[in-house]
Amino acid sequence: MEDRRRKGESGKAWQILQQRIDMRQTTENDTISGIDKSPEAREVRAGMVKTMRKLKQAVEEARHDDNSELGAELREMDELNERLTKIGDAMAGGISRCSKVCVRLVG
C-alpha cells in the first residue's frame, strides 16, 4: 500500500502524506484520527468519510434485499445481537436481584 501511495496511485494527497510519513513528520494513524491537520490529511479523511457513507448505504440496501447473501448474513447477525441483548438484560436483572438478597443477608 505504501508503494502505491509513493507512486501517486492513491492520489496526490496520499503521495504527499506518505512522503511525510517516510520522513517521520506524521503517521498514518495521525492522518486518519485527525491529529494531522494538513490539507492533504483533511482531503484523505474527507474521502474516507465519503467511502464509509457509500459502504453503509450498500450494507443497508443488502440488509433489505431478500436475494442478497450478504443481506441474509446481516439479518442473521441482527437476530443474534437481539438475542444477546435479551440475555444480557436477563443477566443484569438476575445480578440485581442477587445483590439485593446478598445485602439483606449481610446487612
ROTOR-84077 format. One record per atom (N, C-alpha, C): residue number from 1; atom name; x, y, z. Coordinates in pm, 1 decimal. Example, Ala and Ser with C-alpha at 12.3 -4.5 7.8 and 13.67 -1.06 7.14 Angstrom:
<nodes>
+-----+----+----------+----------+----------+
:   k :  a :        u :        v :        w :
+-----+----+----------+----------+----------+
:   1 :  N :   1319.0 :   -569.0 :    780.0 :
:   1 : CA :   1230.0 :   -450.0 :    780.0 :
:   1 :  C :   1320.0 :   -330.0 :    780.0 :
:   2 :  N :   1285.0 :   -225.0 :    708.0 :
:   2 : CA :   1367.0 :   -106.0 :    714.0 :
:   2 :  C :   1290.0 :      3.0 :    787.0 :
+-----+----+----------+----------+----------+
</nodes>
This chain:
<nodes>
+-----+----+----------+----------+----------+
:   k :  a :        u :        v :        w :
+-----+----+----------+----------+----------+
:   1 :  N :     83.0 :   -118.6 :      0.0 :
:   1 : CA :      0.0 :      0.0 :      0.0 :
:   1 :  C :     88.0 :    125.8 :      0.0 :
:   2 :  N :    194.8 :    122.4 :     80.5 :
:   2 : CA :    282.2 :    238.7 :     87.1 :
:   2 :  C :    345.4 :    268.4 :    -48.7 :
:   3 :  N :    383.3 :    161.6 :   -122.6 :
:   3 : CA :    442.3 :    180.6 :   -255.0 :
:   3 :  C :    343.8 :    246.1 :   -350.9 :
:   4 :  N :    217.8 :    204.1 :   -343.2 :
:   4 : CA :    114.9 :    265.7 :   -428.3 :
:   4 :  C :    100.8 :    413.6 :   -394.8 :
:   5 :  N :    105.7 :    445.9 :   -266.3 :
:   5 : CA :     95.4 :    585.8 :   -225.1 :
:   5 :  C :    215.9 :    665.2 :   -274.3 :
:   6 :  N :    333.5 :    608.7 :   -259.8 :
:   6 : CA :    455.1 :    678.8 :   -304.5 :
:   6 :  C :    449.8 :    708.6 :   -453.7 :
:   7 :  N :    394.7 :    615.6 :   -530.8 :
:   7 : CA :    385.5 :    632.9 :   -676.4 :
:   7 :  C :    271.7 :    725.8 :   -716.8 :
:   8 :  N :    187.7 :    764.7 :   -620.8 :
:   8 : CA :     76.1 :    852.9 :   -651.9 :
:   8 :  C :    -48.2 :    779.8 :   -697.8 :
:   9 :  N :    -48.7 :    646.2 :   -688.4 :
:   9 : CA :   -162.8 :    568.1 :   -734.8 :
:   9 :  C :   -285.7 :    583.2 :   -645.5 :
:  10 :  N :   -265.3 :    633.2 :   -525.2 :
:  10 : CA :   -377.2 :    656.4 :   -432.2 :
:  10 :  C :   -415.9 :    803.7 :   -427.3 :
:  11 :  N :   -360.5 :    880.5 :   -518.4 :
:  11 : CA :   -390.5 :   1022.9 :   -524.8 :
:  11 :  C :   -276.2 :   1107.6 :   -471.6 :
:  12 :  N :   -276.9 :   1232.8 :   -510.5 :
:  12 : CA :   -169.7 :   1326.2 :   -473.8 :
:  12 :  C :   -162.9 :   1348.0 :   -322.4 :
:  13 :  N :   -277.9 :   1357.2 :   -258.4 :
:  13 : CA :   -278.8 :   1382.1 :   -114.3 :
:  13 :  C :   -208.7 :   1268.6 :    -40.3 :
:  14 :  N :   -239.6 :   1143.9 :    -75.9 :
:  14 : CA :   -173.7 :   1031.0 :    -10.9 :
:  14 :  C :    -25.6 :   1026.6 :    -45.5 :
:  15 :  N :      8.9 :   1067.5 :   -166.3 :
:  15 : CA :    150.4 :   1068.5 :   -205.5 :
:  15 :  C :    228.8 :   1164.1 :   -116.0 :
:  16 :  N :    175.0 :   1282.3 :    -94.8 :
:  16 : CA :    239.9 :   1380.8 :     -7.8 :
:  16 :  C :    243.9 :   1330.3 :    136.3 :
:  17 :  N :    133.6 :   1273.9 :    181.9 :
:  17 : CA :    130.6 :   1221.6 :    318.6 :
:  17 :  C :    229.8 :   1107.6 :    336.7 :
:  18 :  N :    240.7 :   1020.5 :    237.4 :
:  18 : CA :    335.6 :    908.7 :    250.1 :
:  18 :  C :    478.6 :    960.3 :    257.8 :
:  19 :  N :    508.2 :   1066.5 :    182.4 :
:  19 : CA :    641.1 :   1126.6 :    191.9 :
:  19 :  C :    664.6 :   1178.6 :    334.3 :
:  20 :  N :    564.6 :   1242.8 :    390.8 :
:  20 : CA :    576.4 :   1294.1 :    527.3 :
:  20 :  C :    585.9 :   1179.8 :    628.5 :
:  21 :  N :    512.4 :   1070.3 :    603.9 :
:  21 : CA :    520.5 :    953.2 :    691.5 :
:  21 :  C :    662.7 :    895.3 :    684.8 :
:  22 :  N :    715.8 :    884.4 :    563.4 :
:  22 : CA :    851.4 :    831.5 :    545.8 :
:  22 :  C :    955.3 :    916.7 :    618.3 :
:  23 :  N :    932.4 :   1046.9 :    623.4 :
:  23 : CA :   1025.7 :   1137.7 :    692.7 :
:  23 :  C :    993.9 :   1151.1 :    842.0 :
:  24 :  N :    896.1 :   1070.7 :    888.9 :
:  24 : CA :    852.4 :   1069.5 :   1028.9 :
:  24 :  C :    798.1 :   1205.4 :   1076.7 :
:  25 :  N :    736.4 :   1277.5 :    983.7 :
:  25 : CA :    672.9 :   1404.6 :   1017.6 :
:  25 :  C :    527.2 :   1384.1 :   1059.5 :
:  26 :  N :    472.0 :   1270.7 :   1022.5 :
:  26 : CA :    335.6 :   1234.9 :   1059.8 :
:  26 :  C :    326.6 :   1082.9 :   1057.7 :
:  27 :  N :    210.7 :   1032.3 :   1093.2 :
:  27 : CA :    186.8 :    887.7 :   1086.6 :
:  27 :  C :     53.5 :    863.5 :   1017.9 :
:  28 :  N :     32.2 :    739.4 :    976.6 :
:  28 : CA :    -95.4 :    703.9 :    916.8 :
:  28 :  C :   -207.0 :    722.7 :   1020.2 :
:  29 :  N :   -179.6 :    683.6 :   1143.4 :
:  29 : CA :   -279.3 :    698.6 :   1249.2 :
:  29 :  C :   -312.7 :    846.5 :   1273.1 :
:  30 :  N :   -210.6 :    932.9 :   1273.8 :
:  30 : CA :   -236.0 :   1076.5 :   1290.8 :
:  30 :  C :   -321.2 :   1131.0 :   1177.0 :
:  31 :  N :   -296.5 :   1079.9 :   1057.5 :
:  31 : CA :   -373.6 :   1122.7 :    940.5 :
:  31 :  C :   -520.0 :   1082.9 :    956.0 :
:  32 :  N :   -541.6 :    957.8 :    990.1 :
:  32 : CA :   -677.7 :    905.5 :    998.3 :
:  32 :  C :   -753.5 :    961.8 :   1118.3 :
:  33 :  N :   -684.4 :    976.4 :   1231.2 :
:  33 : CA :   -751.9 :   1018.2 :   1354.6 :
:  33 :  C :   -781.6 :   1167.9 :   1360.7 :
:  34 :  N :   -715.2 :   1246.4 :   1275.7 :
:  34 : CA :   -741.6 :   1389.8 :   1276.7 :
:  34 :  C :   -635.1 :   1470.5 :   1347.7 :
:  35 :  N :   -533.9 :   1404.7 :   1402.6 :
:  35 : CA :   -424.1 :   1478.2 :   1466.7 :
:  35 :  C :   -348.9 :   1559.8 :   1363.0 :
:  36 :  N :   -327.4 :   1499.2 :   1246.3 :
:  36 : CA :   -263.2 :   1570.6 :   1135.2 :
:  36 :  C :   -367.9 :   1661.5 :   1071.8 :
:  37 :  N :   -345.3 :   1789.7 :   1079.8 :
:  37 : CA :   -442.5 :   1888.5 :   1029.7 :
:  37 :  C :   -405.6 :   1943.4 :    892.1 :
:  38 :  N :   -307.0 :   1883.3 :    826.6 :
:  38 : CA :   -263.0 :   1933.7 :    696.1 :
:  38 :  C :   -376.1 :   1922.7 :    593.8 :
:  39 :  N :   -369.4 :   2004.5 :    489.1 :
:  39 : CA :   -473.1 :   1997.9 :    384.8 :
:  39 :  C :   -483.5 :   1857.5 :    322.3 :
:  40 :  N :   -369.7 :   1790.2 :    307.3 :
:  40 : CA :   -371.3 :   1656.5 :    248.5 :
:  40 :  C :   -441.8 :   1556.6 :    340.8 :
:  41 :  N :   -414.5 :   1567.0 :    469.7 :
:  41 : CA :   -479.4 :   1476.9 :    565.8 :
:  41 :  C :   -629.7 :   1502.4 :    568.7 :
:  42 :  N :   -667.8 :   1627.9 :    562.5 :
:  42 : CA :   -810.7 :   1660.4 :    559.7 :
:  42 :  C :   -877.9 :   1603.9 :    434.1 :
:  43 :  N :   -808.8 :   1613.1 :    322.5 :
:  43 : CA :   -862.6 :   1559.0 :    197.2 :
:  43 :  C :   -879.5 :   1407.4 :    206.2 :
:  44 :  N :   -779.7 :   1340.4 :    262.0 :
:  44 : CA :   -786.2 :   1194.6 :    277.3 :
:  44 :  C :   -901.2 :   1156.0 :    369.2 :
:  45 :  N :   -915.1 :   1226.3 :    482.8 :
:  45 : CA :  -1024.4 :   1195.4 :    575.3 :
:  45 :  C :  -1159.9 :   1218.2 :    511.3 :
:  46 :  N :  -1173.0 :   1324.6 :    434.9 :
:  46 : CA :  -1299.8 :   1352.1 :    366.6 :
:  46 :  C :  -1331.9 :   1239.5 :    268.0 :
:  47 :  N :  -1230.6 :   1190.0 :    198.8 :
:  47 : CA :  -1251.1 :   1078.5 :    107.4 :
:  47 :  C :  -1292.7 :    952.7 :    181.3 :
:  48 :  N :  -1234.5 :    930.1 :    298.4 :
:  48 : CA :  -1270.5 :    813.4 :    378.7 :
:  48 :  C :  -1414.9 :    822.2 :    426.1 :
:  49 :  N :  -1456.8 :    940.3 :    467.6 :
:  49 : CA :  -1595.0 :    959.5 :    512.9 :
:  49 :  C :  -1690.8 :    930.7 :    397.7 :
:  50 :  N :  -1658.4 :    981.0 :    281.3 :
:  50 : CA :  -1742.5 :    959.1 :    163.8 :
:  50 :  C :  -1752.8 :    809.6 :    132.3 :
:  51 :  N :  -1640.0 :    740.4 :    138.6 :
:  51 : CA :  -1638.1 :    597.2 :    111.7 :
:  51 :  C :  -1718.1 :    520.5 :    216.7 :
:  52 :  N :  -1703.0 :    558.3 :    343.0 :
:  52 : CA :  -1776.3 :    490.9 :    450.3 :
:  52 :  C :  -1926.6 :    511.8 :    436.8 :
:  53 :  N :  -1967.4 :    629.9 :    394.5 :
:  53 : CA :  -2110.8 :    654.9 :    373.1 :
:  53 :  C :  -2165.3 :    565.4 :    262.7 :
:  54 :  N :  -2089.5 :    551.0 :    155.0 :
:  54 : CA :  -2132.1 :    464.5 :     44.7 :
:  54 :  C :  -2139.5 :    319.0 :     91.1 :
:  55 :  N :  -2041.4 :    277.7 :    169.7 :
:  55 : CA :  -2039.7 :    141.1 :    221.1 :
:  55 :  C :  -2158.2 :    116.5 :    313.1 :
:  56 :  N :  -2186.2 :    212.7 :    400.2 :
:  56 : CA :  -2300.1 :    199.2 :    491.5 :
:  56 :  C :  -2430.6 :    186.8 :    413.3 :
:  57 :  N :  -2444.9 :    267.7 :    310.0 :
:  57 : CA :  -2565.0 :    261.7 :    227.4 :
:  57 :  C :  -2575.7 :    125.9 :    157.1 :
:  58 :  N :  -2465.4 :     75.1 :    105.3 :
:  58 : CA :  -2467.2 :    -54.5 :     37.3 :
:  58 :  C :  -2504.0 :   -166.4 :    134.5 :
:  59 :  N :  -2452.6 :   -158.5 :    258.1 :
:  59 : CA :  -2485.2 :   -259.1 :    359.1 :
:  59 :  C :  -2633.9 :   -255.3 :    391.3 :
:  60 :  N :  -2687.8 :   -136.1 :    408.1 :
:  60 : CA :  -2831.2 :   -123.7 :    438.8 :
:  60 :  C :  -2917.0 :   -174.5 :    323.9 :
:  61 :  N :  -2875.9 :   -146.2 :    201.3 :
:  61 : CA :  -2950.5 :   -196.2 :     86.2 :
:  61 :  C :  -2945.8 :   -348.8 :     82.7 :
:  62 :  N :  -2829.7 :   -406.0 :    110.8 :
:  62 : CA :  -2815.1 :   -551.8 :    113.4 :
:  62 :  C :  -2900.9 :   -612.3 :    224.5 :
:  63 :  N :  -2904.4 :   -546.8 :    340.0 :
:  63 : CA :  -2981.6 :   -597.4 :    454.1 :
:  63 :  C :  -3129.1 :   -614.9 :    416.9 :
:  64 :  N :  -3180.4 :   -530.7 :    330.9 :
:  64 : CA :  -3322.3 :   -534.5 :    295.1 :
:  64 :  C :  -3348.3 :   -607.4 :    163.3 :
:  65 :  N :  -3244.5 :   -663.6 :    104.3 :
:  65 : CA :  -3257.8 :   -737.6 :    -21.5 :
:  65 :  C :  -3270.7 :   -886.1 :     10.0 :
:  66 :  N :  -3389.1 :   -941.8 :    -12.3 :
:  66 : CA :  -3415.0 :  -1082.1 :     18.7 :
:  66 :  C :  -3330.8 :  -1177.9 :    -65.0 :
:  67 :  N :  -3276.9 :  -1132.4 :   -176.3 :
:  67 : CA :  -3197.7 :  -1218.4 :   -264.8 :
:  67 :  C :  -3047.8 :  -1204.3 :   -241.4 :
:  68 :  N :  -3009.2 :  -1123.7 :   -143.7 :
:  68 : CA :  -2868.2 :  -1098.0 :   -118.4 :
:  68 :  C :  -2813.7 :  -1192.3 :    -11.6 :
:  69 :  N :  -2704.4 :  -1260.4 :    -44.3 :
:  69 : CA :  -2639.4 :  -1347.8 :     53.6 :
:  69 :  C :  -2586.7 :  -1264.4 :    170.5 :
:  70 :  N :  -2529.0 :  -1148.6 :    139.7 :
:  70 : CA :  -2482.3 :  -1058.6 :    246.0 :
:  70 :  C :  -2599.9 :  -1014.0 :    331.1 :
:  71 :  N :  -2711.2 :   -982.3 :    267.8 :
:  71 : CA :  -2830.1 :   -941.0 :    341.6 :
:  71 :  C :  -2876.8 :  -1047.4 :    437.9 :
:  72 :  N :  -2873.7 :  -1172.1 :    393.8 :
:  72 : CA :  -2913.7 :  -1282.7 :    481.4 :
:  72 :  C :  -2820.0 :  -1292.2 :    601.3 :
:  73 :  N :  -2691.5 :  -1277.2 :    577.6 :
:  73 : CA :  -2593.4 :  -1281.0 :    687.2 :
:  73 :  C :  -2615.4 :  -1165.1 :    784.2 :
:  74 :  N :  -2642.3 :  -1047.5 :    729.7 :
:  74 : CA :  -2665.7 :   -930.3 :    815.3 :
:  74 :  C :  -2791.0 :   -947.0 :    899.8 :
:  75 :  N :  -2896.3 :  -1001.0 :    838.5 :
:  75 : CA :  -3019.7 :  -1023.7 :    913.8 :
:  75 :  C :  -2998.2 :  -1126.7 :   1023.9 :
:  76 :  N :  -2919.5 :  -1228.5 :    995.0 :
:  76 : CA :  -2887.6 :  -1329.0 :   1096.9 :
:  76 :  C :  -2808.3 :  -1265.0 :   1211.1 :
:  77 :  N :  -2714.2 :  -1178.6 :   1176.6 :
:  77 : CA :  -2637.5 :  -1107.7 :   1280.2 :
:  77 :  C :  -2728.8 :  -1019.3 :   1364.6 :
:  78 :  N :  -2824.2 :   -953.8 :   1300.6 :
:  78 : CA :  -2919.0 :   -869.4 :   1373.8 :
:  78 :  C :  -2998.3 :   -953.2 :   1474.6 :
:  79 :  N :  -3042.8 :  -1071.1 :   1429.7 :
:  79 : CA :  -3118.5 :  -1159.7 :   1519.8 :
:  79 :  C :  -3032.0 :  -1205.5 :   1636.8 :
:  80 :  N :  -2907.2 :  -1241.1 :   1609.7 :
:  80 : CA :  -2816.6 :  -1284.0 :   1716.5 :
:  80 :  C :  -2790.1 :  -1170.2 :   1814.8 :
:  81 :  N :  -2769.7 :  -1050.4 :   1762.9 :
:  81 : CA :  -2748.2 :   -933.9 :   1850.4 :
:  81 :  C :  -2868.8 :   -909.1 :   1939.4 :
:  82 :  N :  -2987.2 :   -925.7 :   1882.1 :
:  82 : CA :  -3110.5 :   -906.4 :   1959.7 :
:  82 :  C :  -3120.0 :  -1010.8 :   2071.3 :
:  83 :  N :  -3088.2 :  -1135.5 :   2038.7 :
:  83 : CA :  -3091.2 :  -1241.4 :   2140.3 :
:  83 :  C :  -2986.7 :  -1216.6 :   2248.7 :
:  84 :  N :  -2867.2 :  -1173.4 :   2209.6 :
:  84 : CA :  -2762.9 :  -1142.9 :   2307.7 :
:  84 :  C :  -2803.5 :  -1028.6 :   2399.6 :
:  85 :  N :  -2870.4 :   -929.2 :   2344.3 :
:  85 : CA :  -2918.8 :   -817.0 :   2425.1 :
:  85 :  C :  -3018.9 :   -865.6 :   2528.1 :
:  86 :  N :  -3109.9 :   -952.9 :   2486.0 :
:  86 : CA :  -3209.0 :  -1007.3 :   2579.5 :
:  86 :  C :  -3141.0 :  -1089.2 :   2688.8 :
:  87 :  N :  -3041.4 :  -1167.9 :   2652.7 :
:  87 : CA :  -2968.3 :  -1247.0 :   2751.9 :
:  87 :  C :  -2896.7 :  -1154.5 :   2849.5 :
:  88 :  N :  -2832.0 :  -1050.6 :   2797.1 :
:  88 : CA :  -2762.9 :   -953.2 :   2882.2 :
:  88 :  C :  -2858.3 :   -884.3 :   2977.7 :
:  89 :  N :  -2974.4 :   -846.4 :   2927.4 :
:  89 : CA :  -3074.7 :   -781.8 :   3013.2 :
:  89 :  C :  -3121.8 :   -876.6 :   3122.9 :
:  90 :  N :  -3143.8 :  -1003.0 :   3086.0 :
:  90 : CA :  -3188.4 :  -1101.5 :   3184.5 :
:  90 :  C :  -3080.9 :  -1124.1 :   3290.1 :
:  91 :  N :  -2955.5 :  -1130.6 :   3246.9 :
:  91 : CA :  -2845.7 :  -1149.9 :   3341.5 :
:  91 :  C :  -2832.2 :  -1030.5 :   3434.5 :
:  92 :  N :  -2845.8 :   -912.5 :   3380.9 :
:  92 : CA :  -2835.5 :   -791.7 :   3463.4 :
:  92 :  C :  -2945.8 :   -790.3 :   3568.1 :
:  93 :  N :  -3065.5 :   -830.5 :   3528.9 :
:  93 : CA :  -3176.5 :   -837.8 :   3623.6 :
:  93 :  C :  -3148.8 :   -939.2 :   3732.4 :
:  94 :  N :  -3091.6 :  -1053.8 :   3694.1 :
:  94 : CA :  -3058.4 :  -1156.7 :   3791.2 :
:  94 :  C :  -2951.6 :  -1110.6 :   3888.6 :
:  95 :  N :  -2851.8 :  -1040.5 :   3838.6 :
:  95 : CA :  -2745.0 :   -988.6 :   3924.9 :
:  95 :  C :  -2801.6 :   -886.7 :   4021.8 :
:  96 :  N :  -2891.9 :   -803.8 :   3972.4 :
:  96 : CA :  -2953.5 :   -703.3 :   4059.6 :
:  96 :  C :  -3031.1 :   -769.9 :   4172.5 :
:  97 :  N :  -3110.8 :   -871.0 :   4139.1 :
:  97 : CA :  -3187.7 :   -942.4 :   4242.1 :
:  97 :  C :  -3093.9 :  -1012.4 :   4340.2 :
:  98 :  N :  -2987.8 :  -1072.2 :   4289.8 :
:  98 : CA :  -2891.0 :  -1141.6 :   4375.7 :
:  98 :  C :  -2825.2 :  -1042.3 :   4470.3 :
:  99 :  N :  -2792.4 :   -924.3 :   4421.0 :
:  99 : CA :  -2729.8 :   -821.7 :   4505.4 :
:  99 :  C :  -2820.1 :   -782.0 :   4619.8 :
: 100 :  N :  -2949.0 :   -767.7 :   4591.8 :
: 100 : CA :  -3043.5 :   -729.4 :   4695.7 :
: 100 :  C :  -3053.1 :   -836.5 :   4802.9 :
: 101 :  N :  -3052.4 :   -964.8 :   4760.9 :
: 101 : CA :  -3057.0 :  -1075.4 :   4857.0 :
: 101 :  C :  -2930.1 :  -1076.2 :   4941.3 :
: 102 :  N :  -2815.2 :  -1056.3 :   4877.3 :
: 102 : CA :  -2686.9 :  -1056.0 :   4949.9 :
: 102 :  C :  -2682.9 :   -942.8 :   5052.1 :
: 103 :  N :  -2734.6 :   -827.6 :   5016.3 :
: 103 : CA :  -2736.6 :   -713.3 :   5108.8 :
: 103 :  C :  -2821.9 :   -747.9 :   5229.9 :
: 104 :  N :  -2936.0 :   -811.9 :   5206.2 :
: 104 : CA :  -3023.5 :   -850.0 :   5318.8 :
: 104 :  C :  -2954.3 :   -951.3 :   5410.1 :
: 105 :  N :  -2884.7 :  -1045.8 :   5349.4 :
: 105 : CA :  -2818.3 :  -1149.6 :   5429.5 :
: 105 :  C :  -2703.5 :  -1093.1 :   5511.0 :
: 106 :  N :  -2625.2 :  -1005.7 :   5450.2 :
: 106 : CA :  -2508.7 :   -948.3 :   5518.6 :
: 106 :  C :  -2550.5 :   -837.9 :   5613.6 :
: 107 :  N :  -2646.0 :   -757.0 :   5571.1 :
: 107 : CA :  -2687.7 :   -638.2 :   5645.4 :
: 107 :  C :  -2755.0 :   -671.5 :   5770.3 :
+-----+----+----------+----------+----------+
</nodes>
